[in-house]
Amino acid sequence: MANLIFYDATHTYTVDGEEIPSVSELTRFISREVYQDVTQFRLDAAADRGTRVHKAAEALDKFGEVEVDDEAAPYLQAYVKFRKDHAPDWEKIEWPVCYQKLYAGTIDRYGTMDGKKVIVDLKTTASIDRKHKVLYTAAQNLYRIAAAETVPVEALYILQLTKDGEYKLIELPIDDELPRACLTLHEALKPVRRKKKGEPKNG
């Protein structure tokens, strides 16, 4: 079995010592279209909030209780409401996966919900429009393809947690074309790796 390691400080993945692209890197072409008009300050603030909410939700799922700051509290309340309404049985929480050494990523939640084996991605985005859905569909299907090598996946969802303490559960389509397009673009545009001095040539 491949040895997958995630380095949180640099948000990079290695498989058997070789760095491979992340799902975020593969979907960067769509991300630029979605976030091109958003300032870096807003992006950083949103990323920080998302990280805190993710960690709080993870602690709640694993330990049954958690302390959160005032800003994150309503998002966690929304997550509690979701758990009460749908009673998910998580088998994997923050689950690192890779696909044939082509890419890797971390699935927020995998398990049984409403009678199906599902992948659920938590989001604290204020609004989700058509472009967001394209981005999330590409990413979730990349996760699905990787996860499906070991477990069944029947449905994909975005769980949108909002600052008013409510949530929206958005089902995404099963799609093979978008992830394939992301892989193709990445392979076509990635830098050519130069051999190090003294490294043997192939063949």
PASEBA-1860 file (N, C-alpha, C; in nm, 3 decimals):
! residues 203
1> MANLIFYD> 0.084/-0.120/0.000/0.000/0.000/0.000/0.088/0.125/0.000 ~ 0.049/0.225/-0.079/0.127/0.348/-0.089/0.131/0.420/0.045 ~ 0.244/0.481/0.076/0.262/0.555/0.200/0.231/0.702/0.176 ~ 0.110/0.743/0.210/0.063/0.879/0.188/0.088/0.963/0.313 ~ 0.156/1.078/0.295/0.184/1.169/0.406/0.137/1.309/0.367 ~ 0.066/1.376/0.458/0.022/1.513/0.438/0.101/1.605/0.530 ~ 0.157/1.712/0.473/0.233/1.810/0.550/0.146/1.935/0.564 ~ 0.094/1.954/0.685/-0.003/2.062/0.709/0.058/2.200/0.686
9> ATHTYTVD> 0.182/2.220/0.726/0.245/2.352/0.717/0.253/2.402/0.573 ~ 0.277/2.311/0.480/0.291/2.350/0.338/0.172/2.303/0.254 ~ 0.078/2.233/0.316/-0.038/2.177/0.248/0.004/2.097/0.125 ~ 0.099/2.008/0.146/0.147/1.924/0.037/0.135/1.777/0.077 ~ 0.129/1.692/-0.025/0.118/1.548/-0.006/0.236/1.478/-0.073 ~ 0.283/1.372/-0.009/0.381/1.286/-0.073/0.330/1.141/-0.068 ~ 0.362/1.066/-0.172/0.333/0.923/-0.176/0.463/0.851/-0.200 ~ 0.501/0.767/-0.106/0.629/0.696/-0.111/0.745/0.793/-0.134
17> GEEIPSVS> 0.736/0.910/-0.068/0.843/1.009/-0.073/0.837/1.104/-0.192 ~ 0.743/1.084/-0.284/0.733/1.169/-0.402/0.615/1.265/-0.389 ~ 0.640/1.395/-0.406/0.532/1.492/-0.393/0.435/1.480/-0.510 ~ 0.305/1.481/-0.478/0.203/1.475/-0.583/0.105/1.591/-0.562 ~ 0.036/1.632/-0.668/-0.054/1.747/-0.656/-0.175/1.717/-0.568 ~ -0.229/1.821/-0.507/-0.349/1.808/-0.426/-0.473/1.831/-0.513 ~ -0.588/1.796/-0.460/-0.714/1.825/-0.530/-0.728/1.976/-0.552 ~ -0.689/2.056/-0.453/-0.695/2.201/-0.468/-0.609/2.249/-0.584
25> ELTRFISR> -0.493/2.187/-0.600/-0.405/2.225/-0.710/-0.465/2.187/-0.844 ~ -0.527/2.071/-0.851/-0.588/2.027/-0.977/-0.707/2.114/-1.017 ~ -0.777/2.169/-0.919/-0.895/2.250/-0.949/-0.864/2.400/-0.952 ~ -0.737/2.434/-0.955/-0.698/2.576/-0.948/-0.751/2.657/-1.066 ~ -0.767/2.594/-1.180/-0.816/2.665/-1.298/-0.959/2.714/-1.276 ~ -1.040/2.632/-1.212/-1.178/2.673/-1.182/-1.179/2.772/-1.068 ~ -1.093/2.751/-0.967/-1.088/2.841/-0.851/-1.058/2.984/-0.893 ~ -0.969/3.000/-0.989/-0.934/3.135/-1.035/-1.055/3.205/-1.095
33> EVYQDVTQ> -1.137/3.129/-1.166/-1.259/3.185/-1.225/-1.359/3.223/-1.115 ~ -1.368/3.141/-1.012/-1.465/3.165/-0.905/-1.424/3.283/-0.818 ~ -1.293/3.293/-0.785/-1.248/3.389/-0.684/-1.168/3.506/-0.741 ~ -1.171/3.526/-0.873/-1.086/3.628/-0.933/-1.116/3.771/-0.886 ~ -1.240/3.796/-0.846/-1.278/3.932/-0.803/-1.279/3.949/-0.652 ~ -1.234/3.847/-0.578/-1.233/3.853/-0.432/-1.094/3.894/-0.385 ~ -1.089/3.989/-0.292/-0.959/4.037/-0.244/-0.888/3.929/-0.162 ~ -0.755/3.938/-0.158/-0.677/3.840/-0.082/-0.711/3.847/0.066
41> FRLDAAAD> -0.741/3.968/0.115/-0.778/3.983/0.256/-0.903/3.901/0.288 ~ -1.004/3.910/0.202/-1.128/3.835/0.224/-1.105/3.686/0.211 ~ -1.021/3.647/0.115/-0.990/3.505/0.099/-0.920/3.449/0.222 ~ -0.824/3.526/0.275/-0.750/3.481/0.393/-0.842/3.471/0.515 ~ -0.929/3.572/0.530/-1.022/3.571/0.644/-1.119/3.453/0.636 ~ -1.167/3.426/0.515/-1.259/3.314/0.496/-1.188/3.180/0.521 ~ -1.064/3.170/0.475/-0.987/3.046/0.496/-0.962/3.022/0.644 ~ -0.931/3.129/0.717/-0.907/3.116/0.861/-1.034/3.072/0.934
49> RGTRVHKA> -1.145/3.133/0.900/-1.273/3.094/0.962/-1.306/2.949/0.928 ~ -1.290/2.912/0.801/-1.319/2.776/0.760/-1.235/2.674/0.834 ~ -1.107/2.705/0.855/-1.018/2.614/0.927/-1.064/2.595/1.071 ~ -1.102/2.706/1.137/-1.147/2.696/1.276/-1.276/2.617/1.290 ~ -1.368/2.638/1.196/-1.494/2.564/1.199/-1.470/2.416/1.171 ~ -1.383/2.386/1.076/-1.351/2.247/1.046/-1.293/2.175/1.169 ~ -1.200/2.241/1.236/-1.137/2.180/1.352/-1.237/2.161/1.465 ~ -1.327/2.257/1.482/-1.429/2.246/1.586/-1.526/2.131/1.557
57> AEALDKFG> -1.568/2.120/1.430/-1.660/2.013/1.392/-1.592/1.876/1.406 ~ -1.465/1.870/1.372/-1.390/1.745/1.388/-1.383/1.704/1.534 ~ -1.353/1.800/1.623/-1.346/1.770/1.766/-1.482/1.726/1.819 ~ -1.588/1.789/1.772/-1.723/1.752/1.816/-1.755/1.608/1.774 ~ -1.721/1.574/1.650/-1.748/1.438/1.602/-1.666/1.333/1.677 ~ -1.544/1.366/1.710/-1.455/1.268/1.772/-1.473/1.258/1.924 ~ -1.501/1.372/1.989/-1.501/1.374/2.135/-1.635/1.410/2.197 ~ -1.730/1.454/2.115/-1.864/1.482/2.166/-1.884/1.620/2.223
65> EVEVDDEA> -1.778/1.697/2.238/-1.790/1.833/2.288/-1.670/1.915/2.241 ~ -1.688/2.047/2.240/-1.581/2.134/2.193/-1.609/2.277/2.238 ~ -1.503/2.354/2.261/-1.517/2.496/2.289/-1.482/2.574/2.163 ~ -1.564/2.674/2.131/-1.541/2.752/2.010/-1.548/2.901/2.042 ~ -1.486/2.982/1.955/-1.494/3.128/1.971/-1.629/3.178/1.921 ~ -1.658/3.304/1.949/-1.789/3.361/1.917/-1.820/3.359/1.767 ~ -1.717/3.382/1.685/-1.742/3.385/1.541/-1.776/3.246/1.488 ~ -1.708/3.144/1.537/-1.729/3.008/1.487/-1.855/2.943/1.545
73> APYLQAYV> -1.904/2.992/1.658/-2.015/2.927/1.729/-2.139/2.904/1.644 ~ -2.190/3.005/1.569/-2.311/2.979/1.491/-2.292/2.874/1.382 ~ -2.172/2.868/1.324/-2.144/2.766/1.223/-2.150/2.626/1.285 ~ -2.097/2.615/1.405/-2.101/2.486/1.473/-2.244/2.451/1.514 ~ -2.323/2.551/1.552/-2.464/2.527/1.582/-2.536/2.472/1.460 ~ -2.500/2.524/1.343/-2.558/2.474/1.218/-2.518/2.328/1.196 ~ -2.394/2.295/1.228/-2.348/2.157/1.212/-2.422/2.064/1.308 ~ -2.445/2.111/1.429/-2.522/2.032/1.527/-2.663/2.006/1.475
81> KFRKDHAP> -2.725/2.108/1.415/-2.859/2.090/1.358/-2.858/1.986/1.247 ~ -2.757/1.993/1.161/-2.744/1.896/1.053/-2.732/1.754/1.109 ~ -2.649/1.736/1.210/-2.631/1.602/1.268/-2.763/1.551/1.327 ~ -2.839/1.639/1.389/-2.967/1.599/1.448/-3.066/1.559/1.340 ~ -3.069/1.634/1.231/-3.166/1.609/1.124/-3.134/1.484/1.042 ~ -3.005/1.457/1.020/-2.967/1.350/0.928/-2.895/1.232/0.994 ~ -2.857/1.246/1.119/-2.793/1.138/1.195/-2.686/1.064/1.115 ~ -2.585/1.133/1.063/-2.481/1.064/0.986/-2.398/0.973/1.073
89> DWEKIEWP> -2.355/0.862/1.015/-2.265/0.769/1.083/-2.130/0.777/1.010 ~ -2.041/0.861/1.060/-1.914/0.884/0.993/-1.818/0.766/1.015 ~ -1.766/0.714/0.907/-1.664/0.610/0.914/-1.524/0.669/0.901 ~ -1.515/0.781/0.831/-1.388/0.850/0.812/-1.408/1.000/0.835 ~ -1.318/1.059/0.913/-1.322/1.203/0.941/-1.186/1.262/0.905 ~ -1.187/1.365/0.819/-1.061/1.425/0.769/-0.970/1.313/0.717 ~ -1.015/1.248/0.613/-0.955/1.125/0.560/-0.865/1.154/0.440 ~ -0.732/1.141/0.453/-0.642/1.161/0.339/-0.652/1.044/0.242
97> VCYQKLYA> -0.668/1.075/0.113/-0.676/0.973/0.010/-0.587/1.012/-0.107 ~ -0.546/0.913/-0.185/-0.473/0.942/-0.309/-0.523/0.851/-0.418 ~ -0.501/0.891/-0.542/-0.545/0.812/-0.655/-0.426/0.782/-0.745 ~ -0.381/0.659/-0.744/-0.277/0.608/-0.833/-0.155/0.701/-0.845 ~ -0.119/0.763/-0.737/-0.004/0.855/-0.733/-0.020/0.976/-0.827 ~ -0.145/1.000/-0.871/-0.171/1.115/-0.959/-0.208/1.240/-0.880 ~ -0.279/1.221/-0.768/-0.317/1.334/-0.684/-0.361/1.281/-0.549 ~ -0.375/1.375/-0.454/-0.420/1.340/-0.319/-0.506/1.452/-0.263
105> GTIDRYGT> -0.578/1.421/-0.159/-0.661/1.521/-0.094/-0.716/1.466/0.036 ~ -0.785/1.550/0.111/-0.842/1.508/0.239/-0.993/1.524/0.234 ~ -1.064/1.415/0.249/-1.210/1.414/0.249/-1.260/1.454/0.388 ~ -1.349/1.552/0.393/-1.400/1.598/0.523/-1.471/1.486/0.598 ~ -1.571/1.425/0.533/-1.647/1.319/0.598/-1.685/1.212/0.496 ~ -1.673/1.087/0.541/-1.725/0.975/0.462/-1.801/0.883/0.557 ~ -1.916/0.837/0.511/-1.993/0.744/0.593/-2.133/0.726/0.539 ~ -2.223/0.682/0.627/-2.362/0.656/0.587/-2.451/0.770/0.633
113> MDGKKVIV> -2.530/0.822/0.539/-2.625/0.929/0.571/-2.751/0.908/0.488 ~ -2.865/0.909/0.552/-2.993/0.890/0.483/-2.991/0.763/0.397 ~ -2.926/0.658/0.448/-2.926/0.529/0.382/-2.827/0.513/0.267 ~ -2.740/0.612/0.247/-2.643/0.605/0.138/-2.501/0.622/0.191 ~ -2.404/0.565/0.118/-2.263/0.589/0.145/-2.225/0.720/0.076 ~ -2.184/0.817/0.155/-2.168/0.953/0.101/-2.033/1.014/0.138 ~ -1.995/1.111/0.057/-1.885/1.203/0.090/-1.948/1.339/0.112 ~ -1.914/1.402/0.224/-1.968/1.534/0.257/-1.853/1.630/0.281
121> DLKTTASI> -1.861/1.746/0.217/-1.760/1.850/0.233/-1.822/1.969/0.305 ~ -1.759/2.013/0.414/-1.811/2.124/0.492/-1.762/2.256/0.434 ~ -1.854/2.352/0.419/-1.820/2.484/0.367/-1.882/2.592/0.455 ~ -1.808/2.702/0.474/-1.862/2.817/0.547/-1.879/2.936/0.453 ~ -1.881/2.910/0.323/-1.902/3.014/0.223/-2.040/3.077/0.241 ~ -2.045/3.211/0.230/-2.171/3.281/0.253/-2.276/3.248/0.147 ~ -2.231/3.235/0.021/-2.324/3.202/-0.087/-2.258/3.104/-0.182 ~ -2.338/3.019/-0.241/-2.288/2.919/-0.336/-2.364/2.937/-0.467
129> DRKHKVLY> -2.294/2.990/-0.568/-2.358/3.012/-0.697/-2.318/2.902/-0.796 ~ -2.353/2.921/-0.922/-2.329/2.820/-1.025/-2.180/2.787/-1.038 ~ -2.094/2.891/-1.034/-1.950/2.867/-1.049/-1.894/2.789/-0.930 ~ -1.942/2.821/-0.810/-1.901/2.744/-0.692/-1.937/2.597/-0.709 ~ -2.057/2.571/-0.761/-2.102/2.433/-0.777/-2.016/2.358/-0.877 ~ -1.969/2.427/-0.981/-1.879/2.363/-1.077/-1.748/2.325/-1.008 ~ -1.694/2.418/-0.929/-1.571/2.393/-0.855/-1.588/2.276/-0.758 ~ -1.695/2.280/-0.681/-1.718/2.175/-0.581/-1.746/2.039/-0.647
137> TAAQNLYR> -1.815/2.041/-0.761/-1.841/1.916/-0.833/-1.710/1.852/-0.880 ~ -1.620/1.934/-0.933/-1.490/1.882/-0.978/-1.413/1.823/-0.860 ~ -1.406/1.898/-0.751/-1.328/1.853/-0.635/-1.388/1.728/-0.572 ~ -1.519/1.728/-0.551/-1.583/1.614/-0.486/-1.571/1.487/-0.569 ~ -1.575/1.502/-0.700/-1.561/1.384/-0.785/-1.418/1.333/-0.790 ~ -1.320/1.423/-0.776/-1.182/1.377/-0.760/-1.168/1.296/-0.631 ~ -1.230/1.344/-0.523/-1.230/1.267/-0.399/-1.300/1.134/-0.417 ~ -1.414/1.136/-0.487/-1.492/1.013/-0.508/-1.409/0.907/-0.581
145> IAAAETVP> -1.340/0.950/-0.686/-1.261/0.856/-0.766/-1.152/0.793/-0.680 ~ -1.089/0.874/-0.595/-0.984/0.822/-0.507/-1.042/0.728/-0.402 ~ -1.151/0.770/-0.338/-1.211/0.689/-0.232/-1.269/0.559/-0.284 ~ -1.321/0.563/-0.407/-1.391/0.447/-0.462/-1.299/0.328/-0.489 ~ -1.169/0.350/-0.478/-1.077/0.236/-0.491/-1.087/0.142/-0.370 ~ -1.138/0.195/-0.258/-1.145/0.112/-0.136/-1.284/0.105/-0.073 ~ -1.371/0.203/-0.102/-1.504/0.204/-0.040/-1.609/0.245/-0.144 ~ -1.735/0.205/-0.123/-1.842/0.249/-0.214/-1.879/0.395/-0.188
153> VEALYILQ> -1.910/0.468/-0.294/-1.956/0.606/-0.282/-2.081/0.620/-0.368 ~ -2.193/0.655/-0.303/-2.320/0.663/-0.374/-2.368/0.805/-0.396 ~ -2.320/0.899/-0.317/-2.366/1.037/-0.333/-2.262/1.134/-0.279 ~ -2.266/1.256/-0.334/-2.173/1.362/-0.296/-2.252/1.484/-0.248 ~ -2.207/1.544/-0.137/-2.279/1.659/-0.083/-2.183/1.770/-0.039 ~ -2.233/1.892/-0.051/-2.174/2.008/0.015/-2.265/2.041/0.133 ~ -2.206/2.054/0.251/-2.281/2.099/0.368/-2.242/2.244/0.394 ~ -2.329/2.335/0.357/-2.303/2.478/0.375/-2.351/2.522/0.513
161> LTKDGEYK> -2.256/2.563/0.597/-2.287/2.613/0.731/-2.284/2.765/0.726 ~ -2.385/2.830/0.781/-2.395/2.976/0.768/-2.384/3.046/0.903 ~ -2.357/3.175/0.897/-2.332/3.253/1.019/-2.458/3.278/1.100 ~ -2.576/3.244/1.043/-2.700/3.259/1.119/-2.741/3.129/1.188 ~ -2.650/3.030/1.189/-2.676/2.906/1.258/-2.760/2.805/1.181 ~ -2.775/2.827/1.050/-2.852/2.736/0.967/-2.759/2.661/0.871 ~ -2.815/2.565/0.801/-2.733/2.490/0.705/-2.813/2.457/0.580 ~ -2.740/2.431/0.472/-2.799/2.381/0.348/-2.720/2.258/0.305
169> LIELPIDD> -2.789/2.152/0.272/-2.726/2.030/0.224/-2.749/2.023/0.073 ~ -2.642/2.036/-0.002/-2.651/2.046/-0.148/-2.591/1.921/-0.211 ~ -2.673/1.845/-0.283/-2.622/1.726/-0.352/-2.557/1.767/-0.484 ~ -2.442/1.708/-0.511/-2.368/1.734/-0.635/-2.377/1.613/-0.727 ~ -2.368/1.635/-0.858/-2.378/1.521/-0.950/-2.253/1.435/-0.952 ~ -2.272/1.307/-0.977/-2.159/1.219/-1.006/-2.113/1.254/-1.148 ~ -1.986/1.287/-1.162/-1.936/1.341/-1.289/-1.793/1.295/-1.310 ~ -1.765/1.235/-1.424/-1.629/1.193/-1.456/-1.556/1.292/-1.547
177> ELPRACLT> -1.630/1.375/-1.618/-1.568/1.464/-1.715/-1.490/1.578/-1.651 ~ -1.547/1.643/-1.550/-1.478/1.754/-1.484/-1.346/1.713/-1.421 ~ -1.343/1.606/-1.340/-1.214/1.566/-1.283/-1.113/1.525/-1.390 ~ -1.160/1.462/-1.496/-1.070/1.424/-1.604/-1.011/1.548/-1.672 ~ -1.095/1.650/-1.690/-1.048/1.775/-1.750/-0.944/1.844/-1.662 ~ -0.967/1.842/-1.530/-0.870/1.902/-1.436/-0.735/1.830/-1.445 ~ -0.738/1.698/-1.450/-0.615/1.620/-1.461/-0.543/1.649/-1.593 ~ -0.619/1.659/-1.700/-0.560/1.684/-1.831/-0.493/1.821/-1.836
185> LHEALKPV> -0.561/1.923/-1.785/-0.504/2.058/-1.782/-0.379/2.063/-1.695 ~ -0.385/1.997/-1.581/-0.269/1.997/-1.492/-0.149/1.932/-1.558 ~ -0.170/1.818/-1.620/-0.060/1.747/-1.685/-0.003/1.828/-1.800 ~ -0.090/1.899/-1.873/-0.045/1.976/-1.988/0.034/2.100/-1.948 ~ 0.003/2.157/-1.831/0.063/2.285/-1.793/0.163/2.277/-1.678 ~ 0.182/2.159/-1.620/0.276/2.150/-1.509/0.419/2.171/-1.559 ~ 0.506/2.230/-1.477/0.645/2.253/-1.518/0.716/2.123/-1.551 ~ 0.804/2.130/-1.648/0.886/2.014/-1.681/0.991/1.996/-1.573
193> RRKKKGEP> 0.998/1.875/-1.516/1.095/1.849/-1.410/1.233/1.828/-1.471 ~ 1.328/1.908/-1.426/1.465/1.893/-1.474/1.540/1.795/-1.386 ~ 1.618/1.712/-1.449/1.695/1.614/-1.373/1.807/1.682/-1.296 ~ 1.830/1.632/-1.177/1.940/1.684/-1.096/2.074/1.632/-1.149 ~ 2.176/1.707/-1.122/2.309/1.668/-1.167/2.344/1.532/-1.107 ~ 2.388/1.441/-1.194/2.425/1.309/-1.150/2.312/1.209/-1.147 ~ 2.187/1.256/-1.170/2.073/1.166/-1.169/2.073/1.086/-1.300 ~ 2.057/0.956/-1.294/2.060/0.875/-1.416/1.945/0.905/-1.508
201> KNG> 1.968/0.896/-1.638/1.864/0.916/-1.736/1.785/0.787/-1.754 ~ 1.657/0.804/-1.795/1.574/0.688/-1.821/1.617/0.619/-1.951 ~ 1.604/0.487/-1.954/1.632/0.416/-2.078/1.777/0.381/-2.097
END
